[in-house]
Amino acid sequence: MRKAELYDFVIQYFQRAMPIAETELEYKNPFELIVAVILSAQCTDKRVNQITPELIKRFPNPEKMAVADPAEVLDYIKSCSYPNNKAKHLVGMAQKL
């Protein structure tokens, strides 16, 4: 089986087996989803769902997060793994948006 055929086979399998992809991350819009996904690396969805409400209350959109000091973002995500890096990445992501 060639690589392209194998790729097609795997894609078709997952489309049949899991037609609707779901996540346990809680979000209301694409911005909240990308924030939750960034926080989810090496962190449980349960912990991310505990962290995001207060973080989103303080930084409800990319514009507010883009001008934030990563140290302030850090205050909201300390209980997540690798909070220093994630704070920088969240601010950087918001600036790019």
C-alpha positions in Angstrom: 0.0 0.0 0.0 1.4 3.3 -1.1 1.7 6.2 1.4 -1.2 8.1 -0.3 -3.5 5.0 -0.2 -2.6 4.5 3.5 -3.4 8.1 4.3 -6.8 7.8 2.5 -7.5 4.6 4.4 -6.7 6.1 7.8 -8.8 9.3 7.0 -11.8 7.2 5.9 -11.5 5.0 8.9 -11.7 8.0 11.3 -14.5 9.6 9.4 -16.6 6.5 9.8 -15.5 5.6 13.4 -15.7 9.2 14.8 -17.7 11.4 12.4 -18.2 14.1 15.0 -15.0 15.2 16.8 -15.7 16.4 20.3 -13.7 18.0 23.1 -14.2 18.3 26.8 -12.8 21.8 26.7 -15.4 24.4 27.4 -15.6 27.4 25.1 -18.1 29.9 23.6 -16.2 31.2 20.5 -13.0 30.5 18.5 -10.9 32.8 20.6 -11.8 30.9 23.8 -11.1 27.6 22.0 -7.6 28.6 20.9 -6.9 29.8 24.5 -8.1 26.5 25.9 -6.1 24.5 23.4 -2.9 26.4 24.2 -3.5 25.8 27.9 -4.3 22.1 27.4 -0.7 21.0 26.5 0.5 18.8 29.3 -2.6 19.8 31.4 -5.9 18.1 32.0 -9.1 19.4 30.3 -10.6 19.6 33.8 -7.8 22.0 35.0 -8.1 24.1 31.8 -11.9 24.4 32.3 -11.2 25.6 35.9 -8.7 28.2 34.7 -10.3 29.7 31.6 -13.5 31.4 33.0 -11.5 34.0 35.1 -8.9 34.4 32.4 -11.5 35.1 29.8 -13.4 37.4 32.1 -10.2 39.5 32.4 -9.1 39.1 28.7 -12.4 38.6 26.8 -11.0 39.1 23.3 -7.7 39.1 21.4 -7.4 42.9 21.6 -7.3 42.9 25.4 -5.0 39.9 25.6 -2.6 41.3 23.0 -1.8 44.3 25.1 -1.4 42.3 28.4 1.8 41.8 30.2 2.5 38.1 30.2 3.1 38.4 34.0 -0.5 39.4 34.4 -1.7 36.4 32.3 0.6 34.2 34.4 -1.4 35.2 37.5 -4.5 33.5 36.0 -2.8 30.3 34.8 -0.3 29.5 37.5 -2.0 26.2 38.3 -1.5 24.9 34.7 1.7 23.2 33.7 4.4 25.4 32.1 2.6 28.7 33.0 5.5 31.0 32.0 5.7 29.7 28.5 2.0 29.5 28.1 1.5 33.1 29.2 4.0 34.3 26.6 2.3 32.2 23.9 -1.2 33.4 24.8 -0.1 37.0 24.5 1.8 36.3 21.3 -1.2 34.4 19.8 -3.5 37.4 20.6 -1.1 39.8 19.0 -1.0 37.7 15.8 -4.8 37.6 15.7 
